[in-house]
Amino acid sequence: MSDVGDRATRGGSVIVSGGTRPGAALDRIRVRALAAALLAAGIFWIDSFTSFHSAIATLYLVVLLLAGPRLDRRQLVGWSLACAALTLTSFVVVHRDTPSTDAVLRLLVSLAANAVTTGLLLHRIVLDERVSREERRYATMTDTLAIAIWEHDFSPVADAVAALRACGVTDLRAYLRAHPEFVASIRRQVRITDVNQTALDMMGVPSKAAFFRRLGDFLPETDASFADCILAIDEQRPMFQAETQVIAADGSPIDIIVAFSLAPGTCLAHVPGSILDIRQRKRLETTVERTRIELERVQRSAAIGAMSASIAHEINQPISAVQSYADAAARWLARPEPDLEEVRLSLAGLNQAVANVHAVVQRVRSLVGGRAGEMARLGLGTLVADTLAVAARDLDVHGARIDFVPGGEPCVLGDPILLKHLLLNLITNALQAMDDAGVRDKRMDLTLHANDDHVLLLLRDHGPGLDPSITRPFETFATTKPGGMGLGLSICRSIVDLHDGRIALSNHPDGGALAVVELPLAA
């Protein structure tokens, strides 16, 4: 790219830039044509009416060279034929009576020189037209790119760095860091020699003539990228890239990424650079960051809500036990003869139930926070038996029973409180499903089955099975119960995940729902 002078093309087309008037070029063409015509007339007169007998007609090639550079094919051929006609006319005028062999040879040489010169000039016109097409294609390509391109003259930078080296500066990076005024001075010397249309649009400049001519004209004073550019030029890096800002014509800042090659052999007087406008990306990054902050705030609120709902869901059963023990103690005291031993046992159960409420709250807080509970080596058969003893009161109230088939005493590494509540939640869900379906024989089958590296806990009820409308039963707040919270199965999955296990729900082939819990055996 270039910004000075005018660029003329052959084949009758002229591309003018930099303010050159088309009329001036036309005047030059006319002057050259007149000079060529006068020279042709002079050669004809000398060849026809003087005593020179050398090949004066060969000088017509000078006429073609003088007139040819601004002519198209037809005009050039016309001039060539005119020169050939003048050559033949002079030959007839001088040698019409007795043409000698030398005269004929001079005629043939002159005509051959005319033909060769015409052929060369026609070939040049073809080449110029090809160059013109390539220039137009290149200009169209660069002006229609979505990336701004402008050309830098970095030769003052190389000269300034060379002068520093000659003065004994060895650590250029440290020198630039200590002398910011030197960086600013060199930046003001770098010229922008040309730009494409995208650069004009981006900077809000109407034309190339009005574009900034110095790099310092549109870089802010706080720019820190040019110091690294000086180092890149000194080090002859294959590629220089930096993110910075430029100041548009209206004074607004534009975030950009600039990149250009500085490999060895690069002409520093003409270094094209690619400038990518990243304002939209910056706005998008700001929007994403703001959305992320808002999402984190919503997630914290949701976590607090989930923890509160989980605690409310999980302490229902321990609070029911508290109420039962308190009612039992009151009944024993209300007898005509109070049974203080039973009262003492009820109060002990009440104390244990209150402790259980506290333990549940602590475990649910840990569960929602993603922290592991108090892991210990547990006999799963004993833990299931203890859990069934706790659930016995609810089973009696609902008129249900559980047929438990222990499979030995497989050991797992887990939190006893959480595993008990896992099983209690599954039992409670099964009881509620059978109650809602009006099942008379409320029966559940509970089986332990140990394999080589894991143990399976299978709980099957004899209710209606899974509701087909619930496709993701373990999702938080997924429920079909009118008063349900949709947290029981979600908590079950969280408990199993904390124990590196798996849980699945399906319909049993013989009816009812089947819950399968898989836990790894303790090492």
Secondary structure, 3 states (H helix, E strand, C coil): CCCCCCEECCCCCEECCCCCCHHHHHHHHHHHHHHHHHHHHHHHHHHHHCCCCCCHHHHHHHHHHHHHHHCCHHHHHHHHHHHHHHHHHHHHHHHCCCCCHHHHHHHHHHHHHHHHHHHHHHHHHHHHHHHHHHHHHHHHHHHCCCCEEEEEECHHHHHHHHHHHHCCCCCHHHHHHHCHHHHHHHHHHCEEEEECHHHHHHHCCCCCCCCCCEHHHCCCCCCCHHHHHHHHHHHCCCCEEEEEEEECCCCCEEEEEEEECCCCCCCCCCEEEEEEECHHHHHHHHHHHHHHHHHHHHHHHHHHHHHHHHHHHHCHHHHHHHHHHHHHHHHHHHCCCCCHHHHHHHHHHHHHHHHHHHHHHHHHHHHHCCCCCCCEEEEHHHHHHHHHHHHHHHHHHHCEEEEEECCCCCEEEECHHHHHHHHHHHHHHHHHHHHHHCCCCEEEEEEEEECCCEEEEEEEECCCCCCCCCCCCCCCCCCCCCCCCCCHHHHHHHHHHHCCCEEEEEECCCCCEEEEEEEEECC
